[in-house]
Amino acid sequence: FLMIRRPPRSTPLYSSAASDVYKRQGKDYVILAVDANAIFNVFNLKTSEDKIKSLDDHVALAAAGEAAHRDVLANILHHQIQFFKYRDCHSLSTHAIANYARNFMADQLRRNMFQCNILVGGYDKEKGSSLYYLDYLATLQKLDKAAYGYGGYPLLTVMDANWKKDMSLEEGKELARKCIAEVQKRFIISTPNIIVKCIDANGVNILEL
């Protein structure tokens, strides 16, 4: 699941239907949290699988689905984004990376379909933080908060009840703790380890809750 902070209103620098970023606020962030289980059939193979892949310095991808599809898709996108970066001598925005991922998955639908859903979160210096939901059918949507998988059903309820526009980082961490507690309490599959990362002006970093 992901949550993004929307800063208090001041002098507007950029706005869209899904995100409001303002000139006097430079501490937007995205929080990503994924379970660390690697499951095959009814067996849990490991509990230390990092399903969050950095695509660039300030953009990361969280994926859920078949392990092989998830890993291959994340690596293809990572290497392609890095190729664009060095070829064009500048980094792509979060919006551009999300749309490239969408076009790539749409192109693969009738060739080598990827059975996974992904979330792309990032921070841009000019526009602040943003979050995109991309499913296995290449449907892209920009959101304020999102969750996927069976555990996502109770998480959406928790986020709808507790998420608000002007959340500080500490409030975002508290909401992440509530979501983790909820999924560990209600989901039938044990999720002892949760990997949490924060994307902000300092890049993609592991977040201690």
C-alpha positions as CSV (number, residue, x, y, z in Angstrom):
1,F,0.0,0.0,0.0
2,L,1.1,3.6,-0.5
3,M,0.1,6.9,1.0
4,I,1.2,10.4,-0.1
5,R,1.2,13.5,1.8
6,R,-0.6,16.6,0.4
7,P,0.7,19.8,2.0
8,P,-1.4,22.6,3.5
9,R,-2.6,25.3,1.0
10,S,-0.3,28.2,0.3
11,T,0.9,29.7,-3.0
12,P,0.1,27.1,-5.7
13,L,2.9,26.0,-7.9
14,Y,1.2,23.0,-9.6
15,S,-2.1,21.3,-9.3
16,S,-4.0,18.4,-10.9
17,A,-7.1,16.4,-10.1
18,A,-5.2,13.9,-8.0
19,S,-2.4,16.0,-6.4
20,D,-1.9,19.5,-5.1
21,V,1.7,20.6,-4.6
22,Y,2.5,24.1,-3.3
23,K,5.6,26.3,-3.5
24,R,6.2,26.7,0.2
25,Q,6.1,23.0,0.9
26,G,9.0,20.9,-0.2
27,K,8.6,17.8,2.1
28,D,6.1,15.7,0.2
29,Y,6.6,12.0,0.5
30,V,5.3,8.6,-0.6
31,I,5.3,5.6,1.8
32,L,5.4,2.1,0.3
33,A,4.9,-1.0,2.4
34,V,4.9,-4.6,1.1
35,D,4.9,-8.0,2.7
36,A,8.2,-9.9,2.4
37,N,6.8,-13.3,1.7
38,A,7.8,-15.3,-1.3
39,I,5.1,-17.9,-1.8
40,F,4.9,-20.9,-4.2
41,N,1.6,-22.9,-4.2
42,V,0.9,-23.4,-0.5
43,F,4.5,-23.0,0.6
44,N,6.2,-19.9,2.0
45,L,9.7,-20.1,0.6
46,K,11.2,-17.0,2.3
47,T,10.2,-14.0,4.4
48,S,12.8,-11.5,3.2
49,E,11.7,-10.8,-0.4
50,D,12.0,-7.1,-1.2
51,K,9.2,-6.4,-3.7
52,I,10.1,-2.6,-3.9
53,K,12.4,-1.8,-6.8
54,S,14.1,1.6,-7.3
55,L,13.6,2.7,-10.9
56,D,15.5,6.0,-10.5
57,D,16.9,8.1,-7.6
58,H,13.5,9.4,-6.6
59,V,11.1,6.8,-8.1
60,A,10.2,3.3,-7.0
61,L,8.0,0.4,-8.0
62,A,6.1,-2.0,-5.7
63,A,4.8,-5.1,-7.4
64,A,2.5,-8.0,-6.5
65,G,1.9,-11.1,-8.5
66,E,3.7,-14.1,-9.9
67,A,7.3,-14.0,-8.7
68,A,8.9,-14.5,-12.1
69,H,6.7,-11.9,-13.8
70,R,7.2,-9.4,-10.9
71,D,11.0,-9.7,-11.0
72,V,11.3,-9.6,-14.8
73,L,9.0,-6.6,-15.2
74,A,10.7,-4.6,-12.5
75,N,14.2,-5.3,-13.9
76,I,13.1,-4.5,-17.5
77,L,11.6,-1.2,-16.4
78,H,14.7,-0.3,-14.2
79,H,17.2,-0.9,-17.0
80,Q,15.1,0.9,-19.6
81,I,14.6,3.9,-17.4
82,Q,18.4,4.0,-16.7
83,F,19.0,3.8,-20.5
84,F,16.8,6.8,-21.1
85,K,18.5,8.7,-18.3
86,Y,22.0,8.3,-19.7
87,R,21.0,8.6,-23.3
88,D,19.1,11.9,-22.8
89,C,21.3,13.2,-19.9
90,H,18.3,13.8,-17.6
91,S,16.0,11.8,-15.4
92,L,12.4,11.1,-16.3
93,S,9.6,12.4,-14.1
94,T,7.4,10.1,-12.1
95,H,4.5,10.8,-14.6
96,A,6.7,9.9,-17.6
97,I,8.0,6.6,-15.9
98,A,4.4,5.6,-15.0
99,N,3.2,6.1,-18.5
100,Y,6.2,4.3,-20.0
101,A,5.4,1.4,-17.8
102,R,1.8,1.5,-18.8
103,N,2.7,1.6,-22.6
104,F,5.1,-1.3,-22.1
105,M,2.6,-3.5,-20.3
106,A,-0.1,-2.7,-22.9
107,D,2.3,-3.7,-25.7
108,Q,2.9,-7.0,-23.9
109,L,-0.8,-7.8,-23.3
110,R,-1.1,-10.1,-26.4
111,R,2.6,-11.1,-26.5
112,N,4.0,-12.0,-23.1
113,M,1.4,-10.8,-20.6
114,F,2.7,-9.9,-17.1
115,Q,0.6,-11.3,-14.3
116,C,1.2,-8.6,-11.8
117,N,-0.1,-5.3,-10.5
118,I,2.3,-2.5,-9.7
119,L,2.3,0.8,-7.9
120,V,4.7,3.6,-9.0
121,G,5.5,6.3,-6.4
122,G,8.0,9.1,-6.8
123,Y,9.1,12.6,-5.9
124,D,9.8,15.3,-8.5
125,K,11.6,18.5,-7.4
126,E,9.1,20.8,-9.3
127,K,5.9,18.9,-8.8
128,G,6.3,17.0,-5.5
129,S,5.1,13.5,-4.8
130,S,2.8,11.4,-6.9
131,L,1.4,7.9,-6.9
132,Y,0.2,5.7,-9.8
133,Y,-1.7,2.4,-9.8
134,L,-1.1,0.1,-12.8
135,D,-2.8,-3.3,-13.0
136,Y,-2.0,-6.3,-15.1
137,L,-4.3,-5.1,-17.9
138,A,-2.3,-1.9,-18.2
139,T,-4.9,0.4,-16.7
140,L,-3.2,3.4,-15.2
141,Q,-4.7,5.7,-12.6
142,K,-3.2,8.5,-10.5
143,L,-4.3,8.2,-6.8
144,D,-3.8,9.6,-3.3
145,K,-3.7,6.2,-1.7
146,A,-3.9,2.6,-3.0
147,A,-3.7,-1.0,-2.0
148,Y,-3.6,-4.3,-3.9
149,G,-3.9,-8.0,-3.2
150,Y,-6.3,-9.8,-0.9
151,G,-4.8,-7.9,2.0
152,G,-5.8,-4.7,0.3
153,Y,-9.5,-5.0,1.1
154,P,-9.1,-4.2,4.9
155,L,-6.3,-1.7,4.1
156,L,-8.5,0.5,1.9
157,T,-11.0,0.7,4.8
158,V,-8.3,1.8,7.2
159,M,-6.9,4.4,4.8
160,D,-10.3,5.8,3.9
161,A,-11.0,6.2,7.6
162,N,-7.6,7.7,8.6
163,W,-6.0,9.3,5.6
164,K,-6.2,13.1,5.2
165,K,-4.6,15.8,3.0
166,D,-2.1,17.5,5.3
167,M,-0.5,14.5,7.0
168,S,3.0,15.0,8.4
169,L,5.5,12.2,8.0
170,E,4.9,11.1,11.6
171,E,1.2,10.9,10.9
172,G,1.9,8.9,7.7
173,K,4.1,6.5,9.7
174,E,1.3,6.1,12.3
175,L,-1.2,5.2,9.5
176,A,1.3,2.7,8.1
177,R,1.5,1.1,11.5
178,K,-2.3,0.8,11.6
179,C,-2.4,-0.7,8.2
180,I,0.3,-3.3,9.1
181,A,-1.5,-4.2,12.3
182,E,-4.8,-4.6,10.4
183,V,-3.4,-6.9,7.7
184,Q,-1.5,-9.0,10.3
185,K,-4.7,-9.4,12.4
186,R,-7.2,-10.2,9.6
187,F,-5.3,-11.8,6.8
188,I,-5.2,-15.6,6.9
189,I,-1.6,-15.8,5.6
190,S,1.1,-14.9,8.1
191,T,3.0,-11.7,7.3
192,P,5.7,-11.5,9.9
193,N,7.9,-9.2,7.9
194,I,6.9,-5.9,6.2
195,I,9.3,-3.8,4.2
196,V,8.5,-0.1,4.4
197,K,10.2,2.6,2.3
198,C,9.8,6.3,2.0
199,I,10.4,8.3,-1.2
200,D,11.0,12.1,-0.8
201,A,13.5,14.7,-1.7
202,N,16.3,12.5,-0.2
203,G,15.5,9.6,-2.5
204,V,14.3,6.1,-1.8
205,N,15.1,5.0,1.8
206,I,14.0,2.2,4.2
207,L,11.6,3.7,6.8
208,E,11.7,2.5,10.4
209,L,8.3,2.4,12.0
